[in-house]
Amino acid sequence: MTSSKRGHEVGLLKVGDFYKENKDRLSLELITGRKCLDNVIISHELNRPGLALAGFVDLFTYNRIQLIGNTEILYLNSLTARDRLEAFNIICQFDIPCIIFTNGKHPPRDIINLCKERCIPVIVTGLSTTHFVHLFSYYIEDIFADNTTIHGTLVDVYGIGLLFTGRPSIGKSEVALDLIERGHRLVADDIVHIVRKSRGIIVGTSNELTRSLLEIRGVGIVDVKQMFGVRAIRRQKRIEIEVRLVDWDEQKSMNRTGLEDELTTILDVDISCVEVPIYPGKYVAVIVESIALNHLLKTVGYNAAQELAKRQLEKIKLHGKNPKK
């Protein structure tokens, strides 16, 4: 597992960390279980334990946060105090990380005492169930999302996230510096942390230690934020294209027309990939800007390579109708 930006391991979240990081944002109040905040949340999903409270536990996903909303509250309120305690005792037999009551509803004292006895933290949120689920999902996504780190440099060029890869010392950071000088924005240099979000989106960021820093061989470490201002950096960016810098080889066949997009896969997400050959004296920044602008044109339905092929086909058809011309 790799470390998350919040300081705990990705895919491993303690109830105490969740509570501390969301106390204000999710309007949380810890009712009991302060000594049990080391309980571990191992799933990004929530569970509504309605059936379990009614006694059916065959499919009870007890290892998730248990969310008690209006439906569960109405059911519990329909029971006698004794039956309500027995219903809660059913789910408290399992190793539940914590129980959250929504809509500001506080549980009865006997349920609080039972959870305290079983070392299950009880938390109340002032938010509605729907609102809480939405904000919780947004928070938990980064922690349990698939992630990786790649050696490269990530730059925002015209709003397109370009991930520069290639062998060490090929010039990734130097290209990034050229782009920053031309008004574009650095996201990460050397090590790019990548997380897969929902809907097949991958997002890159830097670590806190090296944020806004570039390593330029022969010069050393430069601080982009201090040199170019806060507008020259950003904390994270969606990655849409991998720009693979390769050594010039006249024997190697390169993509000349771009009729077919080449793809690469990161965290099971396919993104465009462009190889750019490097040789002394070649000014790569302008080429990179063209890659970003060309991608923007493709997103609105214009493909220059396909347009050329269309013109050629029309020319051939015209010549076939008038062969003497």
C-alpha positions as CSV (number, residue, x, y, z in Angstrom):
1,M,0.0,0.0,0.0
2,T,1.1,3.6,-0.6
3,S,0.6,6.5,1.7
4,S,-2.4,8.8,1.0
5,K,-2.2,12.6,1.1
6,R,-4.0,12.5,4.4
7,G,-1.2,10.7,6.2
8,H,-2.7,7.2,6.6
9,E,-2.3,4.2,4.2
10,V,-4.4,4.0,1.1
11,G,-7.0,1.3,1.6
12,L,-6.6,1.4,5.5
13,L,-8.6,3.8,7.5
14,K,-9.1,4.0,11.2
15,V,-12.4,5.2,12.6
16,G,-10.5,7.9,14.6
17,D,-8.9,9.3,11.4
18,F,-12.2,9.3,9.6
19,Y,-13.9,11.2,12.5
20,K,-11.1,13.7,12.9
21,E,-10.9,14.5,9.2
22,N,-14.7,14.8,8.8
23,K,-16.0,16.1,12.1
24,D,-16.9,19.6,10.8
25,R,-17.4,18.7,7.1
26,L,-19.9,15.9,7.9
27,S,-21.3,17.4,11.1
28,L,-20.2,14.5,13.2
29,E,-20.6,14.0,16.9
30,L,-18.9,11.1,18.7
31,I,-21.5,9.7,21.2
32,T,-19.4,6.8,22.6
33,G,-16.4,4.6,21.7
34,R,-13.6,7.1,22.2
35,K,-11.4,4.2,23.3
36,C,-12.3,2.2,20.2
37,L,-11.3,4.6,17.5
38,D,-8.5,2.3,16.3
39,N,-11.2,0.1,14.7
40,V,-10.4,-0.2,11.0
41,I,-12.7,0.6,8.1
42,I,-11.8,-1.8,5.3
43,S,-14.5,-1.0,2.7
44,H,-15.5,2.2,0.9
45,E,-19.2,1.1,1.0
46,L,-21.8,1.7,3.7
47,N,-24.4,-0.8,4.9
48,R,-28.0,-0.2,6.0
49,P,-28.6,-2.9,8.6
50,G,-32.4,-3.1,8.3
51,L,-32.7,-6.8,7.7
52,A,-30.0,-7.6,10.3
53,L,-31.9,-5.6,12.9
54,A,-34.9,-7.8,12.0
55,G,-32.9,-10.9,12.6
56,F,-31.7,-11.9,9.1
57,V,-27.9,-11.9,9.2
58,D,-27.0,-14.4,6.4
59,L,-26.0,-11.6,4.1
60,F,-25.0,-9.0,6.8
61,T,-21.9,-7.1,5.6
62,Y,-20.8,-6.3,9.1
63,N,-17.3,-5.1,8.1
64,R,-18.7,-1.9,6.7
65,I,-19.8,1.3,8.5
66,Q,-23.4,0.7,9.6
67,L,-25.7,3.6,8.7
68,I,-28.9,4.1,10.7
69,G,-31.3,6.3,8.8
70,N,-35.0,7.3,9.2
71,T,-36.2,3.8,8.0
72,E,-34.2,2.0,10.6
73,I,-35.1,4.6,13.3
74,L,-38.8,4.1,12.5
75,Y,-38.5,0.4,12.8
76,L,-36.6,0.6,16.1
77,N,-39.1,3.0,17.5
78,S,-41.9,0.6,16.7
79,L,-40.4,-1.9,19.1
80,T,-40.5,-2.1,22.9
81,A,-37.4,-1.1,24.7
82,R,-36.5,-4.7,25.4
83,D,-37.1,-5.8,21.7
84,R,-35.1,-2.8,20.5
85,L,-32.1,-3.8,22.6
86,E,-32.4,-7.4,21.4
87,A,-32.5,-6.2,17.8
88,F,-29.4,-4.1,18.3
89,N,-27.7,-6.9,20.2
90,I,-27.9,-9.0,17.0
91,I,-25.7,-6.7,15.0
92,C,-23.4,-5.9,17.9
93,Q,-22.3,-9.5,18.0
94,F,-20.2,-8.8,14.9
95,D,-17.0,-6.8,14.5
96,I,-18.5,-3.6,13.3
97,P,-16.1,-0.7,12.7
98,C,-18.7,1.9,13.8
99,I,-22.3,2.9,13.7
100,I,-23.5,6.3,12.3
101,F,-27.0,7.7,13.0
102,T,-28.1,10.3,10.4
103,N,-30.5,13.2,10.6
104,G,-29.2,14.2,14.1
105,K,-31.1,11.3,15.7
106,H,-29.4,10.2,19.0
107,P,-29.8,6.5,20.0
108,P,-31.4,5.6,23.3
109,R,-29.1,5.2,26.3
110,D,-29.4,1.4,26.4
111,I,-28.1,1.1,22.9
112,I,-25.2,3.5,23.6
113,N,-24.2,1.4,26.6
114,L,-24.4,-1.8,24.5
115,C,-22.2,-0.3,21.8
116,K,-19.7,0.9,24.5
117,E,-19.6,-2.6,26.0
118,R,-18.9,-4.1,22.5
119,C,-16.3,-1.4,21.6
120,I,-18.3,-0.1,18.7
121,P,-18.0,3.7,18.3
122,V,-21.4,5.4,17.8
123,I,-21.4,8.7,15.8
124,V,-24.3,11.0,15.0
125,T,-24.3,13.2,11.9
126,G,-26.6,16.2,11.5
127,L,-26.9,15.5,7.8
128,S,-29.6,13.7,6.0
129,T,-28.9,10.1,4.9
130,T,-28.7,11.1,1.2
131,H,-26.4,14.1,1.8
132,F,-24.1,12.1,4.1
133,V,-23.8,9.2,1.7
134,H,-22.8,11.7,-1.1
135,L,-20.2,13.5,0.9
136,F,-18.8,10.3,2.5
137,S,-18.4,8.7,-1.0
138,Y,-16.5,11.7,-2.2
139,Y,-14.1,11.5,0.8
140,I,-13.6,7.8,0.8
141,E,-12.9,7.4,-2.9
142,D,-9.3,8.5,-2.7
143,I,-8.5,6.2,0.2
144,F,-9.7,3.0,-1.4
145,A,-9.1,3.8,-5.0
146,D,-6.6,1.9,-7.1
147,N,-3.4,3.8,-7.2
148,T,0.2,3.7,-8.4
149,T,3.3,5.8,-8.8
150,I,5.1,6.5,-12.1
151,H,8.5,8.0,-12.8
152,G,7.7,11.0,-14.9
153,T,6.5,14.6,-15.0
154,L,2.9,15.9,-15.2
155,V,2.0,19.3,-16.7
156,D,-1.3,21.0,-17.4
157,V,-1.1,22.3,-21.0
158,Y,-4.2,24.2,-22.2
159,G,-6.2,22.3,-19.6
160,I,-5.0,18.9,-20.8
161,G,-3.0,16.7,-18.4
162,L,0.2,15.5,-20.2
163,L,2.2,12.9,-18.5
164,F,5.8,12.9,-19.7
165,T,7.7,9.6,-19.5
166,G,11.0,8.3,-20.8
167,R,14.4,7.2,-19.7
168,P,16.2,9.1,-17.0
169,S,17.9,12.3,-18.1
170,I,16.1,12.4,-21.5
171,G,14.7,15.8,-20.7
172,K,11.3,15.5,-19.1
173,S,11.9,18.2,-16.5
174,E,13.5,20.5,-19.0
175,V,10.5,20.2,-21.3
176,A,8.3,21.0,-18.3
177,L,10.3,24.1,-17.5
178,D,9.9,25.3,-21.1
179,L,6.2,24.8,-20.8
180,I,6.0,26.6,-17.5
181,E,7.9,29.6,-18.9
182,R,5.2,29.7,-21.7
183,G,2.4,29.9,-19.2
184,H,1.5,26.3,-18.5
185,R,1.3,24.7,-15.0
186,L,3.4,22.1,-13.2
187,V,1.6,19.3,-11.3
188,A,4.4,16.9,-10.4
189,D,8.0,16.2,-11.3
190,D,10.0,13.0,-10.9
191,I,7.4,11.0,-9.1
192,V,3.7,11.2,-10.1
193,H,1.1,9.6,-7.8
194,I,-1.8,8.4,-9.8
195,V,-5.3,7.5,-8.5
196,R,-8.1,6.0,-10.5
197,K,-11.4,7.8,-9.8
198,S,-14.8,6.7,-10.8
199,R,-16.0,6.7,-14.4
200,G,-12.5,5.7,-15.7
201,I,-10.7,8.8,-14.8
202,I,-7.1,8.8,-13.6
203,V,-5.7,11.8,-11.6
204,G,-2.1,12.6,-10.9
205,T,-0.6,14.6,-8.1
206,S,2.8,15.1,-6.4
207,N,3.8,14.3,-2.9
208,E,3.9,17.1,-0.3
209,L,7.7,17.1,0.0
210,T,8.5,17.9,-3.7
211,R,5.4,19.9,-4.6
212,S,6.3,22.8,-7.0
213,L,9.9,21.6,-7.3
214,L,11.7,20.7,-10.5
215,E,15.1,19.0,-10.8
216,I,17.1,20.4,-13.7
217,R,20.3,18.5,-14.4
218,G,23.3,20.8,-14.2
219,V,21.3,23.4,-12.3
220,G,19.7,21.6,-9.4
221,I,16.4,22.0,-7.6
222,V,14.3,25.0,-8.7
223,D,11.0,26.2,-7.0
224,V,8.5,26.8,-9.7
225,K,6.1,28.6,-7.4
226,Q,8.7,31.0,-6.1
227,M,10.1,31.7,-9.6
228,F,6.9,31.9,-11.7
229,G,4.2,32.5,-9.1
230,V,1.3,30.5,-7.8
231,R,-0.4,30.3,-11.2
232,A,2.4,28.1,-12.5
233,I,1.4,25.1,-10.3
234,R,-1.6,23.1,-9.5
235,R,-2.1,20.3,-6.9
236,Q,-3.7,17.7,-9.2
237,K,-4.8,17.1,-12.7
238,R,-6.6,14.5,-14.8
239,I,-4.2,12.6,-17.0
240,E,-5.4,12.4,-20.6
241,I,-2.2,11.8,-22.7
242,E,1.1,10.1,-22.1
243,V,3.8,11.9,-24.0
244,R,6.6,9.4,-24.3
245,L,10.0,11.0,-25.0
246,V,12.3,8.7,-26.9
247,D,15.8,9.0,-28.4
248,W,15.9,9.8,-32.1
249,D,16.4,6.7,-34.2
250,E,16.1,7.2,-38.0
251,Q,15.7,3.5,-38.4
252,K,12.6,3.4,-36.2
253,S,9.2,3.8,-37.8
254,M,7.2,6.6,-36.3
255,N,3.5,7.6,-36.6
256,R,3.4,10.0,-39.5
257,T,-0.3,10.7,-40.0
258,G,-2.1,10.0,-36.6
259,L,-5.0,8.4,-38.3
260,E,-5.2,5.8,-35.5
261,D,-4.8,6.9,-31.9
262,E,-2.1,4.9,-30.0
263,L,-3.2,4.0,-26.5
264,T,-1.5,3.1,-23.2
265,T,-3.1,1.7,-20.1
266,I,-2.7,3.0,-16.6
267,L,-4.7,1.4,-13.7
268,D,-6.8,-0.3,-16.4
269,V,-7.7,3.0,-17.9
270,D,-6.9,3.6,-21.6
271,I,-5.5,7.0,-22.5
272,S,-3.8,8.4,-25.6
273,C,-0.1,7.9,-26.1
274,V,2.2,10.0,-28.3
275,E,5.9,9.2,-28.9
276,V,8.1,12.3,-29.5
277,P,11.6,11.6,-30.7
278,I,14.3,13.8,-29.0
279,Y,17.5,15.0,-30.6
280,P,19.9,18.0,-29.8
281,G,18.4,21.3,-30.8
282,K,14.8,20.1,-31.1
283,Y,12.4,22.5,-29.4
284,V,9.8,20.2,-27.9
285,A,7.6,22.7,-26.0
286,V,5.9,23.8,-29.2
287,I,5.3,20.3,-30.3
288,V,3.8,19.4,-26.9
289,E,1.5,22.4,-27.1
290,S,0.4,21.1,-30.5
291,I,-0.4,17.7,-29.0
292,A,-2.6,19.3,-26.4
293,L,-4.4,21.6,-28.9
294,N,-4.9,18.7,-31.3
295,H,-6.4,16.7,-28.5
296,L,-8.8,19.5,-27.8
297,L,-9.9,19.6,-31.4
298,K,-10.5,15.9,-31.4
299,T,-12.8,16.3,-28.3
300,V,-15.0,18.6,-30.3
301,G,-15.1,16.3,-33.4
302,Y,-12.3,17.6,-35.6
303,N,-9.4,15.2,-36.6
304,A,-6.8,16.7,-38.9
305,A,-5.6,13.3,-40.1
306,Q,-9.1,12.1,-40.9
307,E,-9.8,15.4,-42.7
308,L,-6.7,14.9,-44.9
309,A,-7.8,11.3,-45.7
310,K,-11.3,12.7,-46.6
311,R,-9.8,15.3,-48.9
312,Q,-7.6,12.6,-50.6
313,L,-10.6,10.3,-51.1
314,E,-12.6,13.1,-52.7
315,K,-9.7,13.9,-54.9
316,I,-9.4,10.3,-56.0
317,K,-13.2,10.1,-56.7
318,L,-13.0,13.4,-58.7
319,H,-10.1,12.1,-60.7
320,G,-12.0,8.8,-61.5
321,K,-14.9,10.8,-62.9
322,N,-12.6,13.0,-65.0
323,P,-9.5,11.0,-65.8
324,K,-8.2,13.4,-68.4
325,K,-8.1,16.2,-65.9
